[in-house]
Amino acid sequence: MKQILLVFSFFFIFSTSFSQDYIYFLNGKKTASTVLEVSKEKIRYHAPDDPEGLVREVASREVYMITYRNGKEEIFGSKKTVRPEQYFSNGKNEYYSLSMGIGQSHGFLGVRFQHRWGGLQGWGYHAGIGISPFGTSEHPVTLNFSAGGKFFFYKGWFLGVQFGTFAIQKMKEYTPVDTSKIHNYHNNYHDDIRTACGPSIMVGGDWLFSRYFGITGDLGVSFNVSRPGFEATMVAVDLGFIYRFPGKKKQN
């Protein structure tokens, strides 16, 4: 008895899957429907779970194909020439951008230029320049730079390596002053923090809220190779606002 019920259930599901129409859109999506009217300007249809309810409409120019429940197909346009996936600049996967922010790739407080190319996975490079207050007593403001490359492992998410300047803290020196082992620290601002240079490893992302604007952020570690007596590593942080330059559409 159970086997018979399973067989009938299978045929019911199988038959109902073919008892509706499907509308395929040019953006790659599809929807199950009951098509009511088709014209050069629009297509009117019901949702399959609401056959007597709201009548929906879509412009015919947005539809690639309709497959009807009787097996008939009706093609409206050329999917190859109009799908937005054919050009990455409009799909946000290839772009030039300029960001203003704070962090290692921005030269502490500055601007960063970047180019990203490829598909969902891709590559990129960036260069940044900025200023920081971590200099000497005679020259408290320094001009910082950075340059590096990135692997975008999914859309805007990346792993990056760069070389540049960054602020580094002096290694603490302790001097006991009494038997309670109270320590004195060097608290001179320009002695405790200086500008060093070295490589950085980062992971982060670019998040575009619209075609042209978004934010960028990353986190990692910087390695001091130029200033002995200061910490060997420093946390690398970046945060900024992106402007993505308009790109020319690439059509195949």
C-alpha positions in Angstrom: 0.0 0.0 0.0 2.8 2.4 0.9 4.5 1.7 -2.4 1.3 2.5 -4.3 0.9 5.8 -2.4 4.5 6.7 -3.2 3.9 6.0 -6.9 0.8 8.1 -7.0 2.6 10.9 -5.2 5.4 10.8 -7.6 3.1 11.0 -10.6 1.1 13.8 -9.0 4.3 15.9 -8.4 5.6 15.1 -11.8 2.4 16.1 -13.5 1.9 19.3 -11.6 5.4 20.4 -12.4 4.3 20.5 -16.1 0.9 22.1 -15.4 2.3 25.6 -15.3 4.1 28.0 -17.6 7.6 29.4 -17.0 8.8 32.9 -17.8 12.6 33.2 -18.3 13.9 36.7 -17.9 17.0 38.3 -19.6 18.7 38.7 -16.2 18.8 34.9 -15.7 15.8 34.6 -13.4 12.7 32.6 -14.0 9.2 32.4 -12.5 6.4 29.8 -12.6 3.2 31.4 -13.9 -0.1 31.0 -15.6 0.3 33.2 -18.7 -2.9 35.2 -19.6 -1.8 37.5 -22.4 1.2 38.0 -24.6 1.9 41.0 -26.8 4.8 43.0 -28.2 4.7 45.4 -25.3 3.8 43.3 -22.3 3.1 39.9 -20.8 0.3 39.5 -18.3 0.2 36.4 -15.9 -1.0 35.0 -12.6 1.3 33.4 -10.0 0.7 29.6 -10.0 -0.4 29.6 -6.3 -2.9 32.5 -6.9 -4.7 31.7 -10.2 -7.7 34.0 -9.4 -5.7 36.8 -7.7 -3.5 39.6 -8.8 -2.7 39.9 -12.5 1.0 40.7 -12.9 2.7 42.4 -15.9 6.2 42.5 -17.3 7.6 44.3 -20.3 8.2 41.9 -23.2 11.6 43.4 -23.8 12.7 42.0 -20.4 11.8 38.4 -21.2 13.9 36.0 -23.0 11.5 33.0 -23.4 8.3 31.5 -22.2 7.8 27.7 -21.9 4.1 26.7 -21.8 2.7 23.7 -20.0 2.0 22.0 -23.3 5.7 22.0 -24.1 5.6 25.0 -26.6 8.4 27.6 -26.4 8.2 31.2 -27.4 11.4 33.2 -27.7 11.3 37.0 -27.5 14.9 38.2 -27.6 18.6 37.3 -28.0 20.0 36.3 -24.6 23.6 36.5 -25.9 23.6 40.2 -26.7 21.6 41.8 -23.8 22.5 39.8 -20.7 24.3 42.1 -18.2 26.8 39.4 -17.4 28.4 40.1 -20.8 30.2 43.1 -19.4 31.9 43.2 -16.0 32.1 47.0 -15.6 28.3 47.2 -15.2 28.3 44.1 -13.1 30.7 45.7 -10.6 33.4 43.0 -11.1 35.8 45.3 -13.1 36.4 48.9 -12.1 38.8 51.7 -11.3 38.2 53.4 -8.0 39.5 56.2 -5.8 39.0 55.9 -2.0 39.5 58.4 0.8 40.2 56.9 4.2 42.6 56.0 7.0 44.9 53.1 7.3 48.0 51.4 5.8 46.9 51.4 2.1 45.8 55.0 2.4 49.2 56.2 3.8 47.5 56.7 7.2 45.2 59.6 6.2 45.0 59.9 2.5 43.7 58.6 -0.9 44.1 55.3 -2.7 43.8 54.5 -6.3 42.8 50.9 -7.3 42.1 48.8 -10.4 40.2 45.5 -10.2 39.6 43.2 -13.1 38.4 39.7 -13.9 35.1 37.9 -13.2 33.8 36.7 -9.8 37.4 35.9 -9.1 40.0 38.5 -10.3 43.1 40.5 -9.6 43.9 44.1 -8.7 46.6 46.6 -7.7 46.5 49.8 -5.7 48.7 52.7 -4.7 48.0 55.2 -1.9 49.5 58.4 -0.5 48.8 60.3 2.7 50.1 62.0 5.8 50.5 61.0 9.4 51.6 62.8 12.6 54.1 60.1 13.5 57.5 61.8 12.8 60.2 63.4 14.8 60.0 66.4 17.1 61.6 68.5 14.3 59.4 67.0 11.5 56.1 65.8 13.2 54.2 65.3 10.0 55.4 62.6 7.5 54.4 61.8 3.9 53.4 58.1 3.6 52.9 55.8 0.7 51.8 52.3 -0.1 51.5 50.0 -3.2 50.5 46.4 -3.6 48.5 43.7 -5.3 45.3 41.8 -4.5 43.6 38.5 -5.3 39.8 38.9 -5.3 38.5 35.5 -4.4 34.8 36.4 -4.7 33.5 39.7 -6.1 34.9 42.5 -3.8 36.5 40.1 -1.2 40.3 40.1 -1.4 43.6 38.9 -0.1 46.3 41.5 -0.4 50.0 42.1 -0.1 51.6 45.5 -0.1 54.7 47.5 0.8 54.6 50.9 2.4 55.0 53.1 5.4 53.1 52.9 8.6 53.2 53.9 12.3 55.1 51.6 14.7 55.4 51.7 18.5 58.7 51.7 20.3 59.5 48.6 22.3 58.9 49.3 26.0 61.9 49.7 28.3 61.4 49.1 32.0 63.5 50.7 34.7 62.8 49.6 38.3 62.8 52.6 40.7 62.2 50.9 44.0 61.6 47.6 45.6 57.9 47.6 44.7 59.1 47.2 41.0 57.2 50.3 39.8 58.3 50.9 36.2 58.9 54.1 34.3 57.9 54.3 30.7 59.1 56.6 28.0 56.1 58.8 27.3 57.5 61.3 24.8 55.1 61.2 21.9 57.6 61.5 19.1 60.0 59.0 20.7 57.3 56.3 21.3 55.8 56.2 17.8 57.6 56.7 14.6 57.0 55.9 10.9 58.5 52.7 9.6 58.2 50.8 6.4 57.7 47.2 5.4 55.3 44.7 3.9 51.7 44.1 5.0 49.3 41.2 4.5 45.6 42.0 4.5 42.2 40.5 4.0 39.1 42.6 3.4 36.6 43.8 0.8 35.1 46.5 -1.3 31.3 46.9 -0.8 29.6 48.9 -3.5 26.1 50.2 -2.4 25.4 51.6 -5.9 27.1 51.7 -9.3 29.5 54.4 -8.1 29.7 54.5 -4.3 30.7 52.2 -1.5 33.1 51.5 1.4 36.3 49.6 1.7 37.9 47.9 4.7 40.6 45.4 5.5 42.5 43.9 8.5 45.9 42.3 8.7 49.4 42.7 10.0 52.4 44.9 9.0 56.0 43.9 9.4 58.6 46.5 10.5 61.9 46.1 8.5 63.3 49.6 8.8 63.3 50.8 12.4 65.3 48.7 15.0 64.2 49.1 18.6 60.5 49.3 17.6 57.9 46.6 17.6 58.4 43.9 14.9 54.8 43.8 13.8 51.8 46.1 13.9 48.1 45.5 13.3 47.1 46.7 9.7 43.7 48.4 9.4 42.0 50.2 6.6 38.7 52.0 6.3 37.5 54.4 3.6 34.8 55.5 1.2 35.0 54.4 -2.5 34.1 56.3 -5.7 34.1 53.9 -8.6 34.7 55.5 -11.9 32.1 54.9 -14.7 33.3 52.1 -17.0 32.6 51.6 -20.6 30.3 48.5 -21.3 32.0 45.6 -22.9 29.6 43.8 -25.2 30.4 40.6 -27.0 
